[in-house]
Amino acid sequence: MKKIISRFFIFTVTTLLFLASVTAASACYFSSYQPEVPEALRK
């Protein structure tokens, strides 16, 4: 029984770490986009 719980715990942690890294990578990609400021707004 302990072996099943241990494998389930390892699987859960691995899945959550994967989801966290995917989410962080996509958030960093979109936040790095900085469009050019129009000249009318620079004044």
mmCIF entry with sequence, helices, sheets and N, C-alpha, C, O atoms, coordinates in Angstrom:
data_MODEL
# 
_entry.id   MODEL 
# 
_entity.id                         1 
_entity.type                       polymer 
_entity.pdbx_number_of_molecules   1 
# 
_entity_poly.entity_id                      1 
_entity_poly.type                           'polypeptide(L)' 
_entity_poly.nstd_linkage                   no 
_entity_poly.nstd_monomer                   no 
_entity_poly.pdbx_seq_one_letter_code       MKKIISRFFIFTVTTLLFLASVTAASACYFSSYQPEVPEALRK 
_entity_poly.pdbx_seq_one_letter_code_can   MKKIISRFFIFTVTTLLFLASVTAASACYFSSYQPEVPEALRK 
_entity_poly.pdbx_strand_id                 A 
# 
loop_
_entity_poly_seq.entity_id 
_entity_poly_seq.num 
_entity_poly_seq.mon_id 
_entity_poly_seq.hetero 
1 1  MET n 
1 2  LYS n 
1 3  LYS n 
1 4  ILE n 
1 5  ILE n 
1 6  SER n 
1 7  ARG n 
1 8  PHE n 
1 9  PHE n 
1 10 ILE n 
1 11 PHE n 
1 12 THR n 
1 13 VAL n 
1 14 THR n 
1 15 THR n 
1 16 LEU n 
1 17 LEU n 
1 18 PHE n 
1 19 LEU n 
1 20 ALA n 
1 21 SER n 
1 22 VAL n 
1 23 THR n 
1 24 ALA n 
1 25 ALA n 
1 26 SER n 
1 27 ALA n 
1 28 CYS n 
1 29 TYR n 
1 30 PHE n 
1 31 SER n 
1 32 SER n 
1 33 TYR n 
1 34 GLN n 
1 35 PRO n 
1 36 GLU n 
1 37 VAL n 
1 38 PRO n 
1 39 GLU n 
1 40 ALA n 
1 41 LEU n 
1 42 ARG n 
1 43 LYS n 
# 
_struct_asym.id          A 
_struct_asym.entity_id   1 
# 
loop_
_struct_conf.conf_type_id 
_struct_conf.id 
_struct_conf.pdbx_PDB_helix_id 
_struct_conf.beg_label_comp_id 
_struct_conf.beg_label_asym_id 
_struct_conf.beg_label_seq_id 
_struct_conf.pdbx_beg_PDB_ins_code 
_struct_conf.end_label_comp_id 
_struct_conf.end_label_asym_id 
_struct_conf.end_label_seq_id 
_struct_conf.pdbx_end_PDB_ins_code 
_struct_conf.beg_auth_comp_id 
_struct_conf.beg_auth_asym_id 
_struct_conf.beg_auth_seq_id 
_struct_conf.end_auth_comp_id 
_struct_conf.end_auth_asym_id 
_struct_conf.end_auth_seq_id 
_struct_conf.pdbx_PDB_helix_class 
_struct_conf.details 
_struct_conf.pdbx_PDB_helix_length 
HELX_P HELX_P1 AA1 LYS A 2  ? SER A 31 ? LYS A 2  SER A 31 1 ? 30 
HELX_P HELX_P2 AA2 GLU A 39 ? ARG A 42 ? GLU A 39 ARG A 42 1 ? 4  
# 
_struct_conf_type.id          HELX_P 
_struct_conf_type.criteria    ? 
_struct_conf_type.reference   ? 
# 
loop_
_atom_site.group_PDB 
_atom_site.id 
_atom_site.type_symbol 
_atom_site.label_atom_id 
_atom_site.label_alt_id 
_atom_site.label_comp_id 
_atom_site.label_asym_id 
_atom_site.label_entity_id 
_atom_site.label_seq_id 
_atom_site.pdbx_PDB_ins_code 
_atom_site.Cartn_x 
_atom_site.Cartn_y 
_atom_site.Cartn_z 
_atom_site.occupancy 
_atom_site.B_iso_or_equiv 
_atom_site.pdbx_formal_charge 
_atom_site.auth_seq_id 
_atom_site.auth_comp_id 
_atom_site.auth_asym_id 
_atom_site.auth_atom_id 
_atom_site.pdbx_PDB_model_num 
ATOM 1   N N  . MET A 1 1  ? 0.812 -1.194 0.000   1.00 0.00 ? 1  MET A N  1 
ATOM 2   C CA . MET A 1 1  ? 0.000 0.000  0.000   1.00 0.00 ? 1  MET A CA 1 
ATOM 3   C C  . MET A 1 1  ? 0.864 1.270  0.000   1.00 0.00 ? 1  MET A C  1 
ATOM 4   O O  . MET A 1 1  ? 0.535 2.246  -0.675  1.00 0.00 ? 1  MET A O  1 
ATOM 5   N N  . LYS A 1 2  ? 1.961 1.253  0.755   1.00 0.00 ? 2  LYS A N  1 
ATOM 6   C CA . LYS A 1 2  ? 2.839 2.423  0.789   1.00 0.00 ? 2  LYS A CA 1 
ATOM 7   C C  . LYS A 1 2  ? 3.472 2.679  -0.571  1.00 0.00 ? 2  LYS A C  1 
ATOM 8   O O  . LYS A 1 2  ? 3.715 3.826  -0.945  1.00 0.00 ? 2  LYS A O  1 
ATOM 9   N N  . LYS A 1 3  ? 3.736 1.608  -1.305  1.00 0.00 ? 3  LYS A N  1 
ATOM 10  C CA . LYS A 1 3  ? 4.355 1.758  -2.618  1.00 0.00 ? 3  LYS A CA 1 
ATOM 11  C C  . LYS A 1 3  ? 3.402 2.469  -3.585  1.00 0.00 ? 3  LYS A C  1 
ATOM 12  O O  . LYS A 1 3  ? 3.834 3.297  -4.387  1.00 0.00 ? 3  LYS A O  1 
ATOM 13  N N  . ILE A 1 4  ? 2.127 2.150  -3.509  1.00 0.00 ? 4  ILE A N  1 
ATOM 14  C CA . ILE A 1 4  ? 1.133 2.791  -4.378  1.00 0.00 ? 4  ILE A CA 1 
ATOM 15  C C  . ILE A 1 4  ? 1.009 4.274  -4.035  1.00 0.00 ? 4  ILE A C  1 
ATOM 16  O O  . ILE A 1 4  ? 0.975 5.122  -4.928  1.00 0.00 ? 4  ILE A O  1 
ATOM 17  N N  . ILE A 1 5  ? 0.942 4.581  -2.754  1.00 0.00 ? 5  ILE A N  1 
ATOM 18  C CA . ILE A 1 5  ? 0.838 5.977  -2.325  1.00 0.00 ? 5  ILE A CA 1 
ATOM 19  C C  . ILE A 1 5  ? 2.085 6.752  -2.730  1.00 0.00 ? 5  ILE A C  1 
ATOM 20  O O  . ILE A 1 5  ? 1.987 7.900  -3.164  1.00 0.00 ? 5  ILE A O  1 
ATOM 21  N N  . SER A 1 6  ? 3.241 6.144  -2.593  1.00 0.00 ? 6  SER A N  1 
ATOM 22  C CA . SER A 1 6  ? 4.490 6.795  -2.967  1.00 0.00 ? 6  SER A CA 1 
ATOM 23  C C  . SER A 1 6  ? 4.530 7.095  -4.464  1.00 0.00 ? 6  SER A C  1 
ATOM 24  O O  . SER A 1 6  ? 4.932 8.188  -4.865  1.00 0.00 ? 6  SER A O  1 
ATOM 25  N N  . ARG A 1 7  ? 4.124 6.147  -5.283  1.00 0.00 ? 7  ARG A N  1 
ATOM 26  C CA . ARG A 1 7  ? 4.120 6.368  -6.733  1.00 0.00 ? 7  ARG A CA 1 
ATOM 27  C C  . ARG A 1 7  ? 3.104 7.435  -7.126  1.00 0.00 ? 7  ARG A C  1 
ATOM 28  O O  . ARG A 1 7  ? 3.364 8.249  -8.012  1.00 0.00 ? 7  ARG A O  1 
ATOM 29  N N  . PHE A 1 8  ? 1.941 7.429  -6.463  1.00 0.00 ? 8  PHE A N  1 
ATOM 30  C CA . PHE A 1 8  ? 0.934 8.444  -6.742  1.00 0.00 ? 8  PHE A CA 1 
ATOM 31  C C  . PHE A 1 8  ? 1.447 9.831  -6.370  1.00 0.00 ? 8  PHE A C  1 
ATOM 32  O O  . PHE A 1 8  ? 1.230 10.792 -7.108  1.00 0.00 ? 8  PHE A O  1 
ATOM 33  N N  . PHE A 1 9  ? 2.119 9.939  -5.242  1.00 0.00 ? 9  PHE A N  1 
ATOM 34  C CA . PHE A 1 9  ? 2.687 11.214 -4.802  1.00 0.00 ? 9  PHE A CA 1 
ATOM 35  C C  . PHE A 1 9  ? 3.738 11.713 -5.788  1.00 0.00 ? 9  PHE A C  1 
ATOM 36  O O  . PHE A 1 9  ? 3.745 12.893 -6.136  1.00 0.00 ? 9  PHE A O  1 
ATOM 37  N N  . ILE A 1 10 ? 4.619 10.838 -6.239  1.00 0.00 ? 10 ILE A N  1 
ATOM 38  C CA . ILE A 1 10 ? 5.666 11.215 -7.201  1.00 0.00 ? 10 ILE A CA 1 
ATOM 39  C C  . ILE A 1 10 ? 5.041 11.665 -8.516  1.00 0.00 ? 10 ILE A C  1 
ATOM 40  O O  . ILE A 1 10 ? 5.478 12.652 -9.108  1.00 0.00 ? 10 ILE A O  1 
ATOM 41  N N  . PHE A 1 11 ? 4.017 10.943 -8.975  1.00 0.00 ? 11 PHE A N  1 
ATOM 42  C CA . PHE A 1 11 ? 3.329 11.304 -10.206 1.00 0.00 ? 11 PHE A CA 1 
ATOM 43  C C  . PHE A 1 11 ? 2.661 12.673 -10.079 1.00 0.00 ? 11 PHE A C  1 
ATOM 44  O O  . PHE A 1 11 ? 2.738 13.489 -10.998 1.00 0.00 ? 11 PHE A O  1 
ATOM 45  N N  . THR A 1 12 ? 2.007 12.926 -8.944  1.00 0.00 ? 12 THR A N  1 
ATOM 46  C CA . THR A 1 12 ? 1.326 14.200 -8.718  1.00 0.00 ? 12 THR A CA 1 
ATOM 47  C C  . THR A 1 12 ? 2.319 15.355 -8.685  1.00 0.00 ? 12 THR A C  1 
ATOM 48  O O  . THR A 1 12 ? 2.079 16.391 -9.307  1.00 0.00 ? 12 THR A O  1 
ATOM 49  N N  . VAL A 1 13 ? 3.414 15.195 -7.980  1.00 0.00 ? 13 VAL A N  1 
ATOM 50  C CA . VAL A 1 13 ? 4.422 16.250 -7.897  1.00 0.00 ? 13 VAL A CA 1 
ATOM 51  C C  . VAL A 1 13 ? 5.032 16.525 -9.264  1.00 0.00 ? 13 VAL A C  1 
ATOM 52  O O  . VAL A 1 13 ? 5.222 17.684 -9.634  1.00 0.00 ? 13 VAL A O  1 
ATOM 53  N N  . THR A 1 14 ? 5.334 15.494 -10.004 1.00 0.00 ? 14 THR A N  1 
ATOM 54  C CA . THR A 1 14 ? 5.907 15.658 -11.342 1.00 0.00 ? 14 THR A CA 1 
ATOM 55  C C  . THR A 1 14 ? 4.944 16.397 -12.263 1.00 0.00 ? 14 THR A C  1 
ATOM 56  O O  . THR A 1 14 ? 5.355 17.286 -13.009 1.00 0.00 ? 14 THR A O  1 
ATOM 57  N N  . THR A 1 15 ? 3.677 16.035 -12.216 1.00 0.00 ? 15 THR A N  1 
ATOM 58  C CA . THR A 1 15 ? 2.674 16.689 -13.055 1.00 0.00 ? 15 THR A CA 1 
ATOM 59  C C  . THR A 1 15 ? 2.525 18.163 -12.685 1.00 0.00 ? 15 THR A C  1 
ATOM 60  O O  . THR A 1 15 ? 2.453 19.020 -13.566 1.00 0.00 ? 15 THR A O  1 
ATOM 61  N N  . LEU A 1 16 ? 2.479 18.458 -11.398 1.00 0.00 ? 16 LEU A N  1 
ATOM 62  C CA . LEU A 1 16 ? 2.335 19.849 -10.977 1.00 0.00 ? 16 LEU A CA 1 
ATOM 63  C C  . LEU A 1 16 ? 3.566 20.689 -11.322 1.00 0.00 ? 16 LEU A C  1 
ATOM 64  O O  . LEU A 1 16 ? 3.435 21.857 -11.691 1.00 0.00 ? 16 LEU A O  1 
ATOM 65  N N  . LEU A 1 17 ? 4.747 20.107 -11.207 1.00 0.00 ? 17 LEU A N  1 
ATOM 66  C CA . LEU A 1 17 ? 5.953 20.838 -11.597 1.00 0.00 ? 17 LEU A CA 1 
ATOM 67  C C  . LEU A 1 17 ? 5.965 21.123 -13.094 1.00 0.00 ? 17 LEU A C  1 
ATOM 68  O O  . LEU A 1 17 ? 6.383 22.201 -13.517 1.00 0.00 ? 17 LEU A O  1 
ATOM 69  N N  . PHE A 1 18 ? 5.514 20.175 -13.891 1.00 0.00 ? 18 PHE A N  1 
ATOM 70  C CA . PHE A 1 18 ? 5.436 20.372 -15.338 1.00 0.00 ? 18 PHE A CA 1 
ATOM 71  C C  . PHE A 1 18 ? 4.452 21.490 -15.677 1.00 0.00 ? 18 PHE A C  1 
ATOM 72  O O  . PHE A 1 18 ? 4.752 22.357 -16.498 1.00 0.00 ? 18 PHE A O  1 
ATOM 73  N N  . LEU A 1 19 ? 3.284 21.471 -15.050 1.00 0.00 ? 19 LEU A N  1 
ATOM 74  C CA . LEU A 1 19 ? 2.292 22.512 -15.308 1.00 0.00 ? 19 LEU A CA 1 
ATOM 75  C C  . LEU A 1 19 ? 2.795 23.883 -14.867 1.00 0.00 ? 19 LEU A C  1 
ATOM 76  O O  . LEU A 1 19 ? 2.539 24.880 -15.543 1.00 0.00 ? 19 LEU A O  1 
ATOM 77  N N  . ALA A 1 20 ? 3.498 23.943 -13.756 1.00 0.00 ? 20 ALA A N  1 
ATOM 78  C CA . ALA A 1 20 ? 4.042 25.216 -13.280 1.00 0.00 ? 20 ALA A CA 1 
ATOM 79  C C  . ALA A 1 20 ? 5.079 25.764 -14.244 1.00 0.00 ? 20 ALA A C  1 
ATOM 80  O O  . ALA A 1 20 ? 5.103 26.965 -14.512 1.00 0.00 ? 20 ALA A O  1 
ATOM 81  N N  . SER A 1 21 ? 5.934 24.900 -14.766 1.00 0.00 ? 21 SER A N  1 
ATOM 82  C CA . SER A 1 21 ? 6.963 25.383 -15.692 1.00 0.00 ? 21 SER A CA 1 
ATOM 83  C C  . SER A 1 21 ? 6.352 25.834 -17.019 1.00 0.00 ? 21 SER A C  1 
ATOM 84  O O  . SER A 1 21 ? 6.808 26.815 -17.606 1.00 0.00 ? 21 SER A O  1 
ATOM 85  N N  . VAL A 1 22 ? 5.334 25.135 -17.490 1.00 0.00 ? 22 VAL A N  1 
ATOM 86  C CA . VAL A 1 22 ? 4.669 25.539 -18.735 1.00 0.00 ? 22 VAL A CA 1 
ATOM 87  C C  . VAL A 1 22 ? 3.970 26.878 -18.549 1.00 0.00 ? 22 VAL A C  1 
ATOM 88  O O  . VAL A 1 22 ? 4.042 27.745 -19.420 1.00 0.00 ? 22 VAL A O  1 
ATOM 89  N N  . THR A 1 23 ? 3.298 27.050 -17.427 1.00 0.00 ? 23 THR A N  1 
ATOM 90  C CA . THR A 1 23 ? 2.601 28.306 -17.155 1.00 0.00 ? 23 THR A CA 1 
ATOM 91  C C  . THR A 1 23 ? 3.584 29.461 -17.031 1.00 0.00 ? 23 THR A C  1 
ATOM 92  O O  . THR A 1 23 ? 3.342 30.540 -17.573 1.00 0.00 ? 23 THR A O  1 
ATOM 93  N N  . ALA A 1 24 ? 4.680 29.249 -16.331 1.00 0.00 ? 24 ALA A N  1 
ATOM 94  C CA . ALA A 1 24 ? 5.673 30.315 -16.158 1.00 0.00 ? 24 ALA A CA 1 
ATOM 95  C C  . ALA A 1 24 ? 6.315 30.672 -17.493 1.00 0.00 ? 24 ALA A C  1 
ATOM 96  O O  . ALA A 1 24 ? 6.555 31.848 -17.767 1.00 0.00 ? 24 ALA A O  1 
ATOM 97  N N  . ALA A 1 25 ? 6.592 29.686 -18.314 1.00 0.00 ? 25 ALA A N  1 
ATOM 98  C CA . ALA A 1 25 ? 7.224 29.952 -19.606 1.00 0.00 ? 25 ALA A CA 1 
ATOM 99  C C  . ALA A 1 25 ? 6.291 30.758 -20.506 1.00 0.00 ? 25 ALA A C  1 
ATOM 100 O O  . ALA A 1 25 ? 6.740 31.677 -21.192 1.00 0.00 ? 25 ALA A O  1 
ATOM 101 N N  . SER A 1 26 ? 5.012 30.430 -20.514 1.00 0.00 ? 26 SER A N  1 
ATOM 102 C CA . SER A 1 26 ? 4.081 31.171 -21.374 1.00 0.00 ? 26 SER A CA 1 
ATOM 103 C C  . SER A 1 26 ? 3.853 32.582 -20.845 1.00 0.00 ? 26 SER A C  1 
ATOM 104 O O  . SER A 1 26 ? 3.687 33.511 -21.634 1.00 0.00 ? 26 SER A O  1 
ATOM 105 N N  . ALA A 1 27 ? 3.842 32.760 -19.537 1.00 0.00 ? 27 ALA A N  1 
ATOM 106 C CA . ALA A 1 27 ? 3.659 34.093 -18.963 1.00 0.00 ? 27 ALA A CA 1 
ATOM 107 C C  . ALA A 1 27 ? 4.863 34.976 -19.278 1.00 0.00 ? 27 ALA A C  1 
ATOM 108 O O  . ALA A 1 27 ? 4.698 36.158 -19.581 1.00 0.00 ? 27 ALA A O  1 
ATOM 109 N N  . CYS A 1 28 ? 6.052 34.426 -19.211 1.00 0.00 ? 28 CYS A N  1 
ATOM 110 C CA . CYS A 1 28 ? 7.247 35.209 -19.511 1.00 0.00 ? 28 CYS A CA 1 
ATOM 111 C C  . CYS A 1 28 ? 7.281 35.606 -20.987 1.00 0.00 ? 28 CYS A C  1 
ATOM 112 O O  . CYS A 1 28 ? 7.745 36.695 -21.325 1.00 0.00 ? 28 CYS A O  1 
ATOM 113 N N  . TYR A 1 29 ? 6.800 34.745 -21.851 1.00 0.00 ? 29 TYR A N  1 
ATOM 114 C CA . TYR A 1 29 ? 6.805 35.043 -23.284 1.00 0.00 ? 29 TYR A CA 1 
ATOM 115 C C  . TYR A 1 29 ? 5.888 36.235 -23.578 1.00 0.00 ? 29 TYR A C  1 
ATOM 116 O O  . TYR A 1 29 ? 6.272 37.153 -24.303 1.00 0.00 ? 29 TYR A O  1 
ATOM 117 N N  . PHE A 1 30 ? 4.679 36.218 -23.014 1.00 0.00 ? 30 PHE A N  1 
ATOM 118 C CA . PHE A 1 30 ? 3.731 37.285 -23.312 1.00 0.00 ? 30 PHE A CA 1 
ATOM 119 C C  . PHE A 1 30 ? 4.092 38.590 -22.625 1.00 0.00 ? 30 PHE A C  1 
ATOM 120 O O  . PHE A 1 30 ? 3.790 39.658 -23.157 1.00 0.00 ? 30 PHE A O  1 
ATOM 121 N N  . SER A 1 31 ? 4.717 38.543 -21.480 1.00 0.00 ? 31 SER A N  1 
ATOM 122 C CA . SER A 1 31 ? 5.058 39.788 -20.792 1.00 0.00 ? 31 SER A CA 1 
ATOM 123 C C  . SER A 1 31 ? 6.292 40.451 -21.393 1.00 0.00 ? 31 SER A C  1 
ATOM 124 O O  . SER A 1 31 ? 6.548 41.625 -21.126 1.00 0.00 ? 31 SER A O  1 
ATOM 125 N N  . SER A 1 32 ? 7.055 39.729 -22.193 1.00 0.00 ? 32 SER A N  1 
ATOM 126 C CA . SER A 1 32 ? 8.243 40.325 -22.798 1.00 0.00 ? 32 SER A CA 1 
ATOM 127 C C  . SER A 1 32 ? 7.900 41.117 -24.054 1.00 0.00 ? 32 SER A C  1 
ATOM 128 O O  . SER A 1 32 ? 8.758 41.819 -24.588 1.00 0.00 ? 32 SER A O  1 
ATOM 129 N N  . TYR A 1 33 ? 6.666 41.018 -24.533 1.00 0.00 ? 33 TYR A N  1 
ATOM 130 C CA . TYR A 1 33 ? 6.238 41.762 -25.718 1.00 0.00 ? 33 TYR A CA 1 
ATOM 131 C C  . TYR A 1 33 ? 6.017 43.221 -25.342 1.00 0.00 ? 33 TYR A C  1 
ATOM 132 O O  . TYR A 1 33 ? 5.179 43.526 -24.494 1.00 0.00 ? 33 TYR A O  1 
ATOM 133 N N  . GLN A 1 34 ? 6.764 44.123 -25.970 1.00 0.00 ? 34 GLN A N  1 
ATOM 134 C CA . GLN A 1 34 ? 6.617 45.553 -25.706 1.00 0.00 ? 34 GLN A CA 1 
ATOM 135 C C  . GLN A 1 34 ? 6.513 46.277 -27.039 1.00 0.00 ? 34 GLN A C  1 
ATOM 136 O O  . GLN A 1 34 ? 7.518 46.463 -27.724 1.00 0.00 ? 34 GLN A O  1 
ATOM 137 N N  . PRO A 1 35 ? 5.308 46.686 -27.413 1.00 0.00 ? 35 PRO A N  1 
ATOM 138 C CA . PRO A 1 35 ? 5.150 47.384 -28.693 1.00 0.00 ? 35 PRO A CA 1 
ATOM 139 C C  . PRO A 1 35 ? 5.783 48.774 -28.638 1.00 0.00 ? 35 PRO A C  1 
ATOM 140 O O  . PRO A 1 35 ? 6.003 49.327 -27.560 1.00 0.00 ? 35 PRO A O  1 
ATOM 141 N N  . GLU A 1 36 ? 6.068 49.321 -29.803 1.00 0.00 ? 36 GLU A N  1 
ATOM 142 C CA . GLU A 1 36 ? 6.658 50.655 -29.868 1.00 0.00 ? 36 GLU A CA 1 
ATOM 143 C C  . GLU A 1 36 ? 5.620 51.704 -29.491 1.00 0.00 ? 36 GLU A C  1 
ATOM 144 O O  . GLU A 1 36 ? 4.447 51.580 -29.845 1.00 0.00 ? 36 GLU A O  1 
ATOM 145 N N  . VAL A 1 37 ? 6.046 52.725 -28.780 1.00 0.00 ? 37 VAL A N  1 
ATOM 146 C CA . VAL A 1 37 ? 5.159 53.813 -28.366 1.00 0.00 ? 37 VAL A CA 1 
ATOM 147 C C  . VAL A 1 37 ? 5.012 54.782 -29.533 1.00 0.00 ? 37 VAL A C  1 
ATOM 148 O O  . VAL A 1 37 ? 6.018 55.209 -30.099 1.00 0.00 ? 37 VAL A O  1 
ATOM 149 N N  . PRO A 1 38 ? 3.796 55.138 -29.903 1.00 0.00 ? 38 PRO A N  1 
ATOM 150 C CA . PRO A 1 38 ? 3.617 56.099 -30.991 1.00 0.00 ? 38 PRO A CA 1 
ATOM 151 C C  . PRO A 1 38 ? 4.219 57.455 -30.644 1.00 0.00 ? 38 PRO A C  1 
ATOM 152 O O  . PRO A 1 38 ? 4.288 57.835 -29.475 1.00 0.00 ? 38 PRO A O  1 
ATOM 153 N N  . GLU A 1 39 ? 4.648 58.172 -31.663 1.00 0.00 ? 39 GLU A N  1 
ATOM 154 C CA . GLU A 1 39 ? 5.296 59.476 -31.448 1.00 0.00 ? 39 GLU A CA 1 
ATOM 155 C C  . GLU A 1 39 ? 4.359 60.466 -30.775 1.00 0.00 ? 39 GLU A C  1 
ATOM 156 O O  . GLU A 1 39 ? 4.827 61.316 -30.017 1.00 0.00 ? 39 GLU A O  1 
ATOM 157 N N  . ALA A 1 40 ? 3.059 60.392 -31.018 1.00 0.00 ? 40 ALA A N  1 
ATOM 158 C CA . ALA A 1 40 ? 2.111 61.313 -30.401 1.00 0.00 ? 40 ALA A CA 1 
ATOM 159 C C  . ALA A 1 40 ? 2.065 61.140 -28.896 1.00 0.00 ? 40 ALA A C  1 
ATOM 160 O O  . ALA A 1 40 ? 1.791 62.103 -28.179 1.00 0.00 ? 40 ALA A O  1 
ATOM 161 N N  . LEU A 1 41 ? 2.323 59.950 -28.401 1.00 0.00 ? 41 LEU A N  1 
ATOM 162 C CA . LEU A 1 41 ? 2.304 59.689 -26.961 1.00 0.00 ? 41 LEU A CA 1 
ATOM 163 C C  . LEU A 1 41 ? 3.637 59.991 -26.294 1.00 0.00 ? 41 LEU A C  1 
ATOM 164 O O  . LEU A 1 41 ? 3.699 60.102 -25.070 1.00 0.00 ? 41 LEU A O  1 
ATOM 165 N N  . ARG A 1 42 ? 4.691 60.123 -27.065 1.00 0.00 ? 42 ARG A N  1 
ATOM 166 C CA . ARG A 1 42 ? 6.018 60.392 -26.486 1.00 0.00 ? 42 ARG A CA 1 
ATOM 167 C C  . ARG A 1 42 ? 6.150 61.819 -25.976 1.00 0.00 ? 42 ARG A C  1 
ATOM 168 O O  . ARG A 1 42 ? 6.975 62.094 -25.105 1.00 0.00 ? 42 ARG A O  1 
ATOM 169 N N  . LYS A 1 43 ? 5.340 62.732 -26.516 1.00 0.00 ? 43 LYS A N  1 
ATOM 170 C CA . LYS A 1 43 ? 5.444 64.155 -26.167 1.00 0.00 ? 43 LYS A CA 1 
ATOM 171 C C  . LYS A 1 43 ? 4.920 64.429 -24.771 1.00 0.00 ? 43 LYS A C  1 
ATOM 172 O O  . LYS A 1 43 ? 4.933 65.574 -24.320 1.00 0.00 ? 43 LYS A O  1 
# 
